[in-house]
Every structure is written in structure tokens, then in C-alpha cells.
Amino acid sequence: MRIRPAELADLNACILLDGSYQTDRVWQMEQREQDGEIIVSFREVALPRMMTVAYPTVDAALVSHWERGDCVLVAELDNEVLGFWDMSVHPDQNLGWVHHLVVARAYRRRGIGSALLRHGAQWAWANGLERIMIVVQSKNYPGIRFCQKFGFEFCGFNDRYFGNQDIALWFGHDLR
């Protein structure tokens, strides 16, 4: 397996990858007002059974990021795209924003996502970025654990970010 910058011909294969995932846990959000304060909390909740969750649509923004020269990497084996990393660059904030880290279902838990993350972080550092942010669905418990495994820390949310109304969780990691 090899990690390399994506080529135009790779982008369609990236868009077609199945990013759905299975989970038996979610991060549940609770929001309440008390004594003039808004209190928001998240807690890990076990589901009654395993569920399969569709991955948000990978759209034309991937092509736009690639055309701009942002960090779009692919993992390939025998000319087959097994996964990809899509990170837009925000130089005014010294920040890389990871929109997608997807590995084909048949190749998960083999170190491909880890390799994409390491290469993406190296690219970010080499290009003067100081921080990486990753957005994850609150239902994507495997993705949340993956981020935490690599030292990413929860740093925010948006409760209306995804088209399916799932909550977006932001995890950040300093490269310094």
C-alpha cells in the first residue's frame, strides 16, 4: 500500500468509496438553560443494537480542494484507491480542516486510516500549519475513538452541520 497525492483521475474513485460505518454507541448531546446559562454536555450512550450509518455525501468540494492545491491524499494498492484524506488549508489560521478521512469498508482496521492521518499531518507541518481539525458525526463512535487514539481533543460542535441533521463534533490536534 502506498500513500500519495491524489490525481484528477483518483477523485471519482474517492467519491464512490462507501464511507458508511457501524456503531453500537453515540455521543448524545443535552442542552438546557439554568440560571441564565446555557449548559451543553455530551455523553457516550450505548445503543440497544448495532446500527449502520450512512456517511455524509462527498461532493464537488473535494474537487475544489484538489484544484486549489489543498491536501488530498489517496491510499492505493495495485492501482486501486482504498481510502482518501481531504484537508482544506486555512493559512490565516495556520489550520488544516479535515473534511473526509474514508477507507473502503473491506480494508478497514488495517492501518490505512492511520497512514493517511500521519501523511496528512506531515504534509500540514511541512506547509506551515500548526493545527489540524477533524469533523466527525456524533453517531460515528469508531471515528471519535480513532481521533482520540491519535491525541485529537474534542473542541466544539455544531448541531445543524450535516444535511441529515446529525451533530458535528470537532476534534483538534496541535502539530507544534
N, C-alpha and C positions, 0 to 999 in steps of 0.2 A: 504494500500500500504506500502511496505517495501523496503528500500534501503539496499543492501548487496553486499559484494564482489562477483564477478562473479565466477561461477564454470565452468569447462570444458563443461558440458552439456548445459550451457546457451549460449555459443558463437555462435552456429549455429542460434539460435533464434535472437541474436543481428544482425548477418549478414543479416538475412531475413527481418528485420524491414524496412518499407517504410519510408525513410528519405526525400522524396520529399516535396516540400513546394510551397505555392502560394505567390505571391508578386505583388504589383502594383507600387513598387519603386525599384530603384537600386542605387548603388554608381557608378557613371560614372567617369572614370579616363581621365584626359587630361595631355599630356606631350608635352612640347615644349622646344626648345633651344632659349636662348635670351642672348646676350652679354656674351657669354662664360659660361652661366649657363644652367643647365637642371632644368626645373621647372615642378614639378608634383603636380597636385591638384585633389581632389575628390569632387564631389558634388552630392547631392541627387537629383535624377531625377524621376519625375512621369512618369509611362508608360501609353500608351493610353488605355490599358486594363489589367486586371489581367492575369498573366501567371503562369503556373505550371512549376517548375524547378526540374529536376532530381537531387537527392543527389549523390555526388561522391561515387564511389564503396567502400564499407567496405571490406577490403581484408585480406590476411593472416597476415598482420601486427598486427591485433587485437589479433590473437592467439599468436604471438610472444611477444607482450606486456604482455599478461596474463602469459605466460610461464616464463618471466623474473621477474614477481612479481610486475610489474607496477600497477597503479591504474585503474582497470577495475571493474566498479560497474554496477549493474543492479537494476532497479526498477521493482518490481514484485507484482502481486495481484493474489491470488488464483493459484499460480504456473505458471502464465503467465508472460513472460517478456514484460513489457510495454515500456521500454526505457533503454538506457545504456550510460555510460560515459567511455571514453577510453583516459587515460592520461599517456604518457610515462614520465619517470623520467630522468632528466639530472643533476646528483648530482654535476658535475663540475661547473655548472652554478646556482645551487640551484633553479632549474626551473622545473616546470611541464608543459608539452606541450600537450594540449587537442586536440586530433585528431578528436574525434567524441563525440557529445552530441546529441543523437537521441531519440525522443519519438514517439511512434506509432501514426499515424495520428488521430485515433479515441480517443486518450487520451490527446491530446494537450490542453494547456490552462487550466490545472487542477492542476498546481503546481509541476508536476513530474520533469520537466527540472530544476526548481528552487531547488527542493530537491536534485537532482543528483549533481547540482553545489555546493550546500552547503556541502554535504557529501564529494565531491571531494576536495574542498578547505580545509576542516577539516583534511582529510587524508594527503594532501600536507603539511599542517602546522605541523601535528604530526610527519611527516617524514623529517622534517628539511628543507623543501623547502621555499623559500622566495617570489617566483613569479609564477604566472600561465599565460600561453599564450594560446589563443584560435585562431584557424584559421577558417575564415568564407568566403564563396564565396561572391563576390561583388554584386551578384544578390540576396543574402539571406538577404533581408531587415528585415524580422522578427528576424533572428539570430543576426543581427547587433544591433537592438533595445534591444534584450534580453541581450546582452553583456553590452551595455551602462547602462541598468537598474541596473545592479549589479556592476557598478563602473569600468568596464573594459574600457581602453582608447585605441584608435587607435594608433598603434606604428610602423606600417610598412606594406609592401605589396610585392607581387611577381606576376608579370603579366603573368607568364607561369607556374604556380604551378600545376594547375589541368589539368587532361587529356583532358577535354573539352575546354581548353584554357581560362577558366574563371579566373579572377584575385582573388588571395588570399589576404584577409585583415587580419592583425594580430592585436589582441586586448590583452593588458596585464593588469594584476592586481597585485599589491603588497600585500602580506599577512602580512607584518610587521605592 
